[in-house]
Amino acid sequence: MTHTKKAVESAIQKLRDEEVEEDDEEANDDGNKVTKPSLTPKTPVELAIDFILHDFEMAEVEPISTYVDFGEREFLVADERGYDHLLYKMAEGFLFTSEGRILDDRLKLNKVVRELQHSRNGVTVITEDGCVYEANYVILSVSIGVLQSDLLAFNPPLPRWKLEAIEKCDVMVYTKIFLKFPYRFWPCGPEKEFFMYAHEQRGYYTFWQHMDNAYPGSNILVVTLTNGESKRVEAQTNEETLREAMAVLRDMFGPNIPDAIDILVPCWWNNRFQRGSYSNFPIISNGKVFYNIKAPVGRIFFTGEHTSERFNGYVHGGYLAGIDTGKALVEEIRKENERESESQTLLLEPLLALTGSLTKSKPETVSNIHKCDIPTQLYLSGKLGIPEAIL
Ligand SMILES: Cc1cc2nc3c(=O)[nH]c(=O)nc-3n(C[C@H](O)[C@H](O)[C@H](O)COP(=O)(O)OP(=O)(O)OC[C@H]3O[C@@H](n4cnc5c(N)ncnc54)[C@H](O)[C@@H]3O)c2cc1C
């Protein structure tokens, strides 16, 4: 069976190679065959360039919205407080905090959501440690990779249109491997931040960057791998990865460079809370895919960078999508309240007519009840209060 499969695969590959060779030749005016430049990168240098242009730069279609809206300058954020700091700052606006610490017990951290039971009345969230939370609505901000995985169970299951949209979105794996050295052996200075390694295996430790500009004296190099190479490296030990990376560096800088003293290999693909680094919508995808990925299912609202049509793949995409989804939910709650008030009014009208003791005109009385009593009752019965914030 394996031999047959191999033979078929080998035949398909041979056919593809022949097609490529034929494509590379075309007849000139005299009917002689001439070789035209190949569109498929073949040499190590062509492969390295192709990797940088497509995998590394995410094959984004020009013009890139982020550059259009925020300018073309790129920044390496080297603030040691990290993104946490921004989140805590923003949280001060709506959670109880003191001296930068969140004291609000509505915020539940380190809870792993495993199941969402949803109906027309509300959503029940069940976590891995057996806690159960009930809410009128839920905003779900897990990554597209997590939505594609089986970490979360939806009960009832998500509708087909939603599942299809989630499946259509590609997940990019983008891995930055950090290597720390006892001293610097690479060129530094203006215009010397990046270097490229050309290898016959596409994306094999191609793109390198030193950290001297952001962290002077840190003696750290970063190499970026993507997709297939990221997954390959995640499946092996850090020692093997270190060996491969050192062989590449010695190929570039000679045999006498020192061994790295530390290595950090993030595993975005195998991390069950990520299952990839960020979304990468196929160029052919249409607006409907975005729309369906973002669209709520009943009382479950979806957010995250993958729901941002303009900035998907980016931190600011996640941030702006969050604001957008928050507003959409507030609007939905407002409409729900309106609907409930209307139905209460309809119920009350016959009652008021029956009492026969109305002194004011009917519309005026009803509108008073509508304005004061009913909303108060709704608040008291907890209809409008979302009991706990689940992050
Ligand atoms: C190596 C790398 C480099 C990047 N470089 C850039 C860059 O230069 N510029 C840029 O703008 N963006 C960059 N990004 C992308 C950026 O990090 C993402 O776009 C951004 O983090 C998306 O935010 P998000 O809130 O949508 O999703 P996430 O950051 O994935 O947040 C989702 C959260 O949900 C949690 N979660 C998942 N499942 C569960 C569960 N079952 N229960 C409870 N919690 C759960 C996760 O732990 C996570 O905290 C990079 C990403 C990577 C990996």
PDBQT file of the ligand as one rigid body, heavy atoms in Angstrom, charges set to zero:
ROOT
HETATM    1  C1  LIG A 401       5.375  35.492  16.302  1.00  0.00    +0.000 C 
HETATM    2  C2  LIG A 401       4.278  36.485  16.070  1.00  0.00    +0.000 A 
HETATM    3  C3  LIG A 401       4.562  37.751  15.593  1.00  0.00    +0.000 A 
HETATM    4  C4  LIG A 401       3.562  38.693  15.413  1.00  0.00    +0.000 A 
HETATM    5  N1  LIG A 401       3.894  39.940  14.974  1.00  0.00    +0.000 NA
HETATM    6  C5  LIG A 401       2.947  40.884  14.905  1.00  0.00    +0.000 A 
HETATM    7  C6  LIG A 401       3.303  42.230  14.593  1.00  0.00    +0.000 A 
HETATM    8  O1  LIG A 401       4.463  42.532  14.360  1.00  0.00    +0.000 OA
HETATM    9  N2  LIG A 401       2.321  43.166  14.549  1.00  0.00    +0.000 N 
HETATM   10  C7  LIG A 401       1.020  42.854  14.810  1.00  0.00    +0.000 A 
HETATM   11  O2  LIG A 401       0.169  43.744  14.786  1.00  0.00    +0.000 OA
HETATM   12  N3  LIG A 401       0.642  41.574  15.096  1.00  0.00    +0.000 NA
HETATM   13  C8  LIG A 401       1.570  40.595  15.157  1.00  0.00    +0.000 A 
HETATM   14  N4  LIG A 401       1.215  39.314  15.479  1.00  0.00    +0.000 N 
HETATM   15  C9  LIG A 401      -0.214  38.969  15.532  1.00  0.00    +0.000 C 
HETATM   16  C10 LIG A 401      -0.889  39.332  16.832  1.00  0.00    +0.000 C 
HETATM   17  O3  LIG A 401      -0.192  38.761  17.920  1.00  0.00    +0.000 OA
HETATM   18  C11 LIG A 401      -2.334  38.830  16.787  1.00  0.00    +0.000 C 
HETATM   19  O4  LIG A 401      -2.987  39.380  15.665  1.00  0.00    +0.000 OA
HETATM   20  C12 LIG A 401      -3.105  39.237  18.041  1.00  0.00    +0.000 C 
HETATM   21  O5  LIG A 401      -2.524  38.666  19.183  1.00  0.00    +0.000 OA
HETATM   22  C13 LIG A 401      -4.536  38.760  17.934  1.00  0.00    +0.000 C 
HETATM   23  O6  LIG A 401      -5.228  39.091  19.103  1.00  0.00    +0.000 OA
HETATM   24  P1  LIG A 401      -6.597  38.378  19.447  1.00  0.00    +0.000 P 
HETATM   25  O7  LIG A 401      -7.070  38.972  20.724  1.00  0.00    +0.000 OA
HETATM   26  O8  LIG A 401      -7.492  38.368  18.275  1.00  0.00    +0.000 OA
HETATM   27  O9  LIG A 401      -6.229  36.821  19.677  1.00  0.00    +0.000 OA
HETATM   28  P2  LIG A 401      -5.246  36.141  20.726  1.00  0.00    +0.000 P 
HETATM   29  O10 LIG A 401      -4.065  37.018  21.001  1.00  0.00    +0.000 OA
HETATM   30  O11 LIG A 401      -5.017  34.762  20.201  1.00  0.00    +0.000 OA
HETATM   31  O12 LIG A 401      -6.126  36.085  22.073  1.00  0.00    +0.000 OA
HETATM   32  C14 LIG A 401      -7.042  35.054  22.326  1.00  0.00    +0.000 C 
HETATM   33  C15 LIG A 401      -6.950  34.673  23.795  1.00  0.00    +0.000 C 
HETATM   34  O13 LIG A 401      -7.900  33.628  24.055  1.00  0.00    +0.000 OA
HETATM   35  C16 LIG A 401      -7.312  32.716  24.943  1.00  0.00    +0.000 C 
HETATM   36  N5  LIG A 401      -8.014  31.420  24.788  1.00  0.00    +0.000 N 
HETATM   37  C17 LIG A 401      -8.005  30.585  23.728  1.00  0.00    +0.000 A 
HETATM   38  N6  LIG A 401      -8.769  29.519  23.952  1.00  0.00    +0.000 NA
HETATM   39  C18 LIG A 401      -9.307  29.683  25.199  1.00  0.00    +0.000 A 
HETATM   40  C19 LIG A 401     -10.204  28.907  25.995  1.00  0.00    +0.000 A 
HETATM   41  N7  LIG A 401     -10.725  27.773  25.558  1.00  0.00    +0.000 N 
HETATM   42  N8  LIG A 401     -10.512  29.356  27.241  1.00  0.00    +0.000 NA
HETATM   43  C20 LIG A 401     -10.012  30.527  27.711  1.00  0.00    +0.000 A 
HETATM   44  N9  LIG A 401      -9.166  31.322  26.974  1.00  0.00    +0.000 NA
HETATM   45  C21 LIG A 401      -8.835  30.882  25.739  1.00  0.00    +0.000 A 
HETATM   46  C22 LIG A 401      -5.862  32.634  24.520  1.00  0.00    +0.000 C 
HETATM   47  O14 LIG A 401      -5.058  32.145  25.566  1.00  0.00    +0.000 OA
HETATM   48  C23 LIG A 401      -5.587  34.110  24.193  1.00  0.00    +0.000 C 
HETATM   49  O15 LIG A 401      -5.148  34.793  25.338  1.00  0.00    +0.000 OA
HETATM   50  C24 LIG A 401       2.214  38.351  15.675  1.00  0.00    +0.000 A 
HETATM   51  C25 LIG A 401       1.903  37.070  16.158  1.00  0.00    +0.000 A 
HETATM   52  C26 LIG A 401       2.921  36.147  16.363  1.00  0.00    +0.000 A 
HETATM   53  C27 LIG A 401       2.581  34.784  16.923  1.00  0.00    +0.000 C 
ENDROOT
TORSDOF 0
